[in-house]
Amino acid sequence: MPEIEVVGEAEDGKELLEKTLQLQPDVIITDINMPRMDGIAATRQILTIFPELPIIALTMFDEDSLLIDMLEAGALGYIIKKTGKEEILNAINTVMDGRPYYCHKTSSRLATLIASSMFNPYLKKEKPDFTEREVEIIALLCREFSNKDIGEKLHLSQRTIESHRERILEKMKVRNLAGLVVYAIKNGIYKI
């Protein structure tokens, strides 16, 4: 990816901390499970020194509970290990803008896990107000209705639903449906 320059690689969490101090990268993508110091401890230490540094956790689907620990440590996003180039670039650009990024393959199990934990990536942000119509649309999106289905159900055009959806994503400061679902569950807008 020509827009991305890899400035360093680390074998473990201790080396990640050392290289971060030395190289001061713009973003870090780190594994959660590493020898000597795991990604969770490394993330905590790095963020005490560089609190604004965006960190993306690299995870496998069977690491859900560790992922929550990683997000609570301050990672701004996560991607799975088999993620393609386009999503990696998307994740990097999103966290560089200061917004959380959740892998597009977010499972409902993970959304539930995040919702039931004390982790709230939006705690520092002022909560936006949503209209009744937006709350209706959020609930339907969380239930996996398409824009077309929502339009038919609410007697609105698909284009109107797309406009509402874009406005909702903007208000939530999330980039995709996975982020919308996690935000809605964490903030009590949608109940599982």
C-alpha positions in Angstrom: 0.0 0.0 0.0 1.9 3.1 -1.2 0.1 5.4 1.4 1.4 3.3 4.3 5.0 3.1 5.4 6.0 0.3 7.9 8.5 2.0 10.1 9.2 -1.0 12.4 8.2 -4.5 13.5 8.5 -6.1 16.9 8.7 -9.8 18.0 7.0 -9.2 21.4 5.4 -6.6 23.6 8.6 -5.4 25.2 10.2 -4.8 21.8 7.0 -3.1 20.7 7.3 -0.7 23.6 11.0 0.0 22.9 10.4 0.5 19.1 7.4 2.8 19.8 9.6 5.0 22.0 12.3 5.0 19.4 10.3 5.3 16.2 7.2 7.1 17.4 4.8 5.7 14.7 1.5 7.3 13.7 -0.4 4.1 14.3 0.3 0.6 15.8 -1.2 -2.7 14.7 -0.5 -5.2 17.4 -1.2 -8.8 18.2 -2.9 -9.5 21.6 -1.0 -12.7 22.4 2.8 -12.1 22.4 5.7 -13.5 24.4 7.4 -11.5 27.3 4.7 -8.9 27.3 1.2 -9.3 25.7 -0.5 -6.7 23.5 -2.8 -5.6 26.4 0.1 -4.7 28.8 2.1 -3.1 25.9 -1.0 -1.0 24.9 -1.5 0.2 28.4 2.2 1.2 28.8 2.4 2.8 25.3 -0.8 4.9 26.0 0.5 6.2 29.3 3.4 7.8 27.2 1.6 8.5 24.0 -2.1 8.9 25.0 -3.3 9.9 21.5 -1.5 7.1 19.6 -4.1 5.0 17.8 -3.6 1.3 18.4 -5.4 -1.5 16.4 -5.6 -4.9 18.0 -5.0 -7.9 15.7 -7.2 -10.8 16.8 -8.6 -14.2 16.1 -12.3 -14.8 16.6 -11.7 -17.1 19.6 -10.1 -14.3 21.6 -13.3 -12.4 22.4 -12.6 -11.9 26.1 -9.0 -10.9 25.5 -10.3 -8.4 22.9 -12.4 -6.7 25.5 -9.3 -6.4 27.7 -7.4 -4.9 24.8 -10.1 -2.4 24.0 -10.3 -1.5 27.7 -6.5 -1.0 27.7 -7.1 1.7 25.1 -6.9 0.1 21.6 -9.0 2.2 19.3 -10.0 -0.7 17.0 -9.6 -4.3 16.0 -9.2 -6.4 12.9 -9.0 -10.1 12.5 -5.8 -11.8 11.3 -7.3 -12.9 8.0 -8.3 -9.3 7.1 -7.7 -8.1 3.5 -5.6 -5.0 2.5 -8.6 -2.8 1.9 -10.0 -3.3 5.4 -6.5 -2.8 7.0 -6.3 0.5 5.2 -9.8 1.4 6.2 -9.0 0.6 9.8 -5.8 2.7 9.8 -7.6 5.7 8.2 -10.5 5.5 10.7 -8.4 5.3 13.9 -6.1 8.0 12.5 -9.2 10.2 12.4 -9.7 9.4 16.1 -12.7 7.1 15.6 -13.0 3.5 16.7 -12.9 0.8 14.1 -14.5 -2.6 14.5 -13.8 -5.4 12.0 -16.6 -5.7 9.4 -16.9 -9.4 10.5 -18.1 -8.4 14.0 -20.1 -11.3 15.3 -23.3 -10.7 17.3 -21.6 -12.7 20.0 -18.8 -10.1 20.2 -21.3 -7.2 20.1 -23.1 -8.8 23.0 -19.8 -9.3 24.8 -18.9 -5.7 24.4 -22.3 -4.6 25.4 -22.3 -6.7 28.6 -18.8 -5.5 29.6 -18.0 -2.2 31.3 -16.1 -1.2 28.2 -17.5 1.9 26.5 -15.4 3.4 23.7 -17.7 6.5 23.7 -17.5 7.4 27.4 -15.5 10.6 26.8 -17.8 11.8 24.0 -21.0 13.8 24.4 -23.9 11.6 23.4 -25.8 12.8 20.4 -29.6 13.2 20.3 -31.4 10.9 17.9 -34.9 11.6 16.5 -37.6 9.1 17.0 -37.3 8.2 13.3 -33.5 7.6 13.7 -34.1 5.4 16.8 -36.6 3.4 14.7 -34.1 3.0 11.9 -31.2 2.1 14.3 -33.3 -0.7 15.8 -34.1 -2.1 12.3 -30.5 -1.9 11.2 -29.5 -3.7 14.4 -32.0 -6.4 13.4 -30.2 -6.7 10.1 -32.9 -5.1 7.9 -31.7 -3.8 4.6 -32.2 -0.1 3.6 -34.8 -1.3 1.1 -36.7 -3.4 3.8 -36.6 -0.5 6.2 -38.0 1.9 3.6 -40.9 -0.5 2.9 -41.6 -1.0 6.6 -41.6 2.8 7.3 -43.2 3.9 4.0 -40.1 5.9 3.0 -37.8 5.7 0.0 -34.6 3.7 0.0 -32.8 7.0 -0.6 -34.3 8.6 2.5 -33.3 5.6 4.6 -29.7 5.9 3.2 -29.6 9.6 4.1 -30.8 8.7 7.7 -28.3 6.0 7.9 -25.4 8.3 6.9 -26.6 10.9 9.4 -26.8 8.3 12.2 -23.2 7.0 11.4 -22.0 10.6 11.5 -23.7 11.3 14.8 -22.3 8.1 16.3 -18.9 8.8 14.8 -18.7 5.3 13.5 -17.8 4.1 10.0 -19.8 0.9 9.5 -22.8 -1.2 10.5 -20.7 -3.1 13.1 -19.8 0.1 14.8 -23.4 1.3 14.7 -24.6 -1.9 16.4 -22.0 -1.8 19.1 -22.7 1.9 19.8 -26.5 1.3 19.9 -26.2 -1.6 22.3 -23.7 0.1 24.6 -25.7 3.3 24.8 -29.1 1.5 25.4 -30.6 2.6 22.0 -31.1 -1.0 21.1 -31.7 -3.9 23.5 -30.7 -7.4 22.4 
